[in-house]
Amino acid sequence: MTQTAGTRPLDDHHVAEYAREGFAIARGFFNADEIDLLRRAAKEDRELDAHAFGRADGEGGTVRLSLWNHPGDGIYGMFARCERIVRSAERLLHGEVYHYHSKMIMKDARVGGAWTWHQDYGYWYQNGVLAPLLTSVSIAVDRATKENGCLQVIARSHELGRIDHVLSGEQAGADMERVNVALERLPLVYCEMEPGDAIFFHANLLHRSDMNRSDEPRWSMICCYNAARNDPYKDSHHPRYTPLDVVPDARIREVGIRRFADSGADVAWLTDEKDRSARLLKKST
């Protein structure tokens, strides 16, 4: 269930697979130079660390992440705004998209918690998003394996529609009665990935991840996009339609290299005052 992307937008095979299975893995979607810049930036970023918050997983672990609405002009913004990823999202959603939010999942060795079974639209439905015309792109910053808690998906579960979600620990999880039946009837896929691989998945695809019980970290950056025509009908902590300023793919290296040429100095790109989601979600922990 994978195709090779080769640092270019998704092709017809990916698009067909996404429509059929609810997800598509693009191998080598970002090259080694690009993903090395992202990994170094994320793991040395004091702003990202300072704004991280935790969510108890109901299994004795805690998921740690940072989340932001607006992609900005730094290296994270270049990934979220680059032509390669935006044009791919446009192909999957059949038209203009905008940045709904991004987050860095920090699943550290031995301590990274689990995500319970859920659909992203199970959360976003409450934000006035009328239809599940959204897609998420999870970029492997570190290698993702079964041992360190890689993403698991139930193939074709996007066809089930939105499932009711209930609180599990500090996470909202899908109704497990329906999830268990889905697991009996549909394939469970462990999405093992190398750094630079990316998985695009439908807003109604059921997915989860286990705790990281290994000695290897599993960090991933997830960029979420909403169709412009699916503009939420009410305000929430995530943005309504905001035109996306798309940048050439080459800007990833340019901005990343410049960041470290400037001694890797952190700037206040992610502040509670600038980003409503960062403020509200951090306060809720």
C-alpha positions in Angstrom: 0.0 0.0 0.0 2.8 2.4 -0.8 4.2 4.2 -3.7 7.5 6.1 -4.1 7.1 9.9 -4.3 10.6 10.9 -5.0 10.4 14.4 -3.6 7.5 15.5 -5.8 3.7 15.8 -5.3 1.6 12.7 -5.1 0.9 11.0 -8.4 -2.2 9.2 -9.8 -1.3 6.0 -7.9 -1.2 7.7 -4.6 -4.5 9.6 -5.2 -6.3 6.4 -6.2 -4.9 4.5 -3.2 -6.0 7.3 -0.9 -9.5 7.2 -2.3 -9.7 3.5 -1.9 -7.9 2.9 1.4 -8.2 6.2 3.1 -4.5 6.8 3.2 -1.3 6.7 1.1 2.3 6.5 2.1 4.8 8.4 0.0 8.2 7.0 0.4 11.1 9.5 0.4 8.6 12.4 0.1 11.3 14.7 1.7 15.0 14.0 1.0 17.7 13.4 3.6 18.9 17.0 3.6 15.5 18.4 4.1 14.5 16.0 6.9 17.9 16.4 8.7 17.3 20.1 8.8 13.8 19.6 10.2 15.0 17.1 12.8 17.8 19.3 14.0 15.6 22.4 14.2 12.9 20.6 16.1 15.2 18.9 18.7 17.1 22.1 19.3 14.1 24.4 19.3 13.5 26.0 22.8 10.3 27.6 21.7 8.8 24.3 20.6 9.9 22.6 23.8 8.6 25.5 26.0 5.1 25.3 24.3 4.8 21.5 24.5 2.0 20.0 26.5 0.9 16.5 27.5 -2.2 14.4 27.1 -2.7 11.4 29.4 -3.4 8.4 27.2 -5.5 6.3 29.6 -2.8 3.6 29.5 -0.4 5.1 32.0 1.6 7.2 29.5 1.5 10.8 28.3 1.6 12.1 24.7 3.8 15.2 24.4 3.2 17.6 21.5 3.4 21.2 20.3 0.6 22.6 18.1 0.2 25.8 16.1 -2.3 27.3 13.6 -0.3 29.5 11.4 2.7 28.1 9.5 4.9 31.2 9.5 8.2 31.8 7.7 10.5 29.4 9.6 11.4 25.9 8.7 8.2 24.3 9.9 6.3 26.8 7.8 8.3 26.0 4.8 7.4 22.3 5.1 3.7 23.1 5.6 3.6 25.7 2.8 5.9 24.0 0.2 4.4 23.2 -3.2 5.1 19.5 -2.9 2.8 19.1 0.1 0.2 21.7 -0.7 -0.3 20.6 -4.3 -0.7 17.0 -3.0 -3.4 18.1 -0.5 -5.1 19.9 -3.3 -5.2 16.8 -5.5 -6.7 14.8 -2.6 -9.3 17.4 -1.7 -10.0 18.4 -5.3 -9.4 22.1 -5.0 -7.8 24.9 -3.0 -6.8 24.1 0.6 -5.7 26.2 3.6 -3.5 25.3 6.6 -5.8 24.2 9.4 -3.0 23.5 11.9 0.3 21.7 12.4 1.8 19.9 15.3 5.0 18.1 16.4 4.5 14.8 18.1 7.3 14.1 20.5 7.3 10.4 21.3 10.5 10.0 23.2 12.3 6.8 23.9 10.6 4.7 26.7 8.3 7.5 27.8 6.2 8.5 24.7 2.5 7.8 25.3 -0.1 6.2 23.1 -2.9 7.8 21.0 -6.2 6.0 21.4 -8.3 5.0 18.3 -9.9 8.1 16.8 -10.8 10.0 13.7 -9.5 13.5 13.2 -13.0 14.6 12.1 -14.3 13.3 15.4 -12.5 16.3 16.9 -12.9 18.8 14.1 -16.7 18.3 13.7 -17.1 20.3 16.9 -15.3 23.2 15.4 -18.0 24.0 12.8 -16.3 22.1 10.0 -19.3 21.0 8.0 -17.8 18.1 5.9 -14.8 15.8 6.4 -13.0 17.5 3.5 -9.7 17.6 5.4 -6.5 15.7 5.1 -3.5 15.2 7.4 0.1 14.6 6.4 2.4 12.9 9.0 6.1 13.4 8.2 8.5 10.9 9.8 11.2 13.0 11.5 12.6 9.8 13.1 12.3 6.2 11.9 8.8 4.8 12.8 8.5 1.2 13.7 6.1 -1.1 15.6 8.6 -1.0 18.5 8.6 2.8 18.9 4.9 3.3 18.4 4.3 3.9 14.7 1.0 5.0 13.3 -1.6 2.3 13.0 -4.6 2.6 10.7 -7.7 0.6 9.8 -7.7 0.6 6.0 -11.0 1.7 4.4 -12.4 2.8 7.7 -12.9 6.3 6.2 -16.0 4.8 4.5 -17.7 4.3 7.9 -18.5 8.0 8.3 -18.0 9.9 11.5 -18.1 7.8 14.7 -19.0 9.1 18.1 -16.1 10.0 20.3 -15.8 9.7 24.1 -13.1 10.7 26.6 -10.4 8.2 27.3 -7.8 9.6 29.8 -7.4 13.1 28.5 -7.9 12.1 24.9 -11.2 11.8 22.9 -11.4 8.3 21.5 -13.8 6.7 19.0 -16.6 4.4 20.3 -14.7 1.1 20.9 -17.7 -1.1 20.1 -17.6 0.2 16.5 -13.8 0.2 16.4 -13.7 -3.5 17.5 -16.2 -4.5 14.8 -14.2 -2.5 12.2 -11.0 -4.4 13.3 -12.8 -7.7 12.6 -13.9 -6.6 9.1 -11.1 -4.4 7.8 -7.3 -4.6 7.6 -5.1 -3.2 10.4 -2.0 -1.7 9.0 1.2 -0.7 10.9 2.6 2.3 9.0 6.3 1.8 9.5 8.3 4.6 7.9 11.8 5.9 7.3 12.7 9.6 8.0 11.4 11.7 5.1 8.5 9.3 4.4 5.0 10.9 4.6 1.6 9.4 5.1 -1.5 11.3 3.9 -4.7 10.2 5.5 -8.4 11.0 5.4 -10.1 12.9 8.2 -12.4 9.9 8.9 -9.7 7.3 8.9 -9.5 5.5 12.2 -5.9 5.6 13.5 -3.9 5.2 16.7 -0.4 4.6 18.0 1.1 2.5 20.8 3.4 3.7 23.6 7.1 4.0 22.7 8.6 1.1 24.6 11.9 1.2 22.7 15.2 3.0 23.1 14.6 5.0 19.9 12.6 8.3 19.7 9.7 8.7 17.2 9.1 12.3 16.5 6.7 13.3 13.6 5.4 16.5 12.2 1.7 16.5 11.2 0.3 19.2 8.8 -3.5 19.4 8.5 -5.3 21.0 5.6 -9.0 22.0 5.1 -10.6 22.5 1.7 -11.2 26.2 1.1 -14.8 25.5 0.2 -15.3 23.8 3.6 -14.8 27.0 5.5 -16.1 26.4 9.1 -19.4 28.1 9.8 -18.3 29.3 13.3 -15.1 30.4 15.0 -13.0 28.0 17.0 -9.5 27.7 18.2 -8.4 26.5 14.7 -8.6 29.0 11.9 -11.4 29.6 9.4 -10.4 30.0 5.7 -7.0 31.8 5.5 -5.4 32.0 2.0 -2.2 29.9 2.0 1.0 31.5 0.7 2.6 28.5 -1.1 6.4 28.6 -1.5 8.8 26.7 -3.8 10.2 23.4 -2.4 13.7 24.9 -2.4 12.8 27.3 0.4 13.0 24.4 2.9 16.8 24.1 2.4 17.3 27.9 2.1 15.4 28.7 5.4 16.9 25.7 7.2 20.5 26.5 6.3 20.0 30.1 7.1 18.6 29.2 10.5 21.8 27.4 11.5 24.1 29.9 9.8 22.6 32.4 12.3 23.8 30.1 15.1 20.4 28.4 15.3 19.0 31.3 17.2 15.4 30.8 18.3 12.8 33.4 17.5 9.5 33.8 19.2 7.5 32.2 16.4 5.2 30.3 18.7 3.7 32.4 21.4 0.5 32.2 23.4 -0.4 35.7 22.2 0.1 34.9 18.5 -1.6 31.5 18.4 -4.9 30.8 20.0 -4.6 27.0 19.8 -1.2 27.1 21.5 -2.7 29.2 24.3 -5.9 27.3 24.9 -4.5 23.8 24.6 -1.6 24.5 26.9 -3.9 26.0 29.5 -6.2 22.9 29.4 -3.4 20.5 30.6 
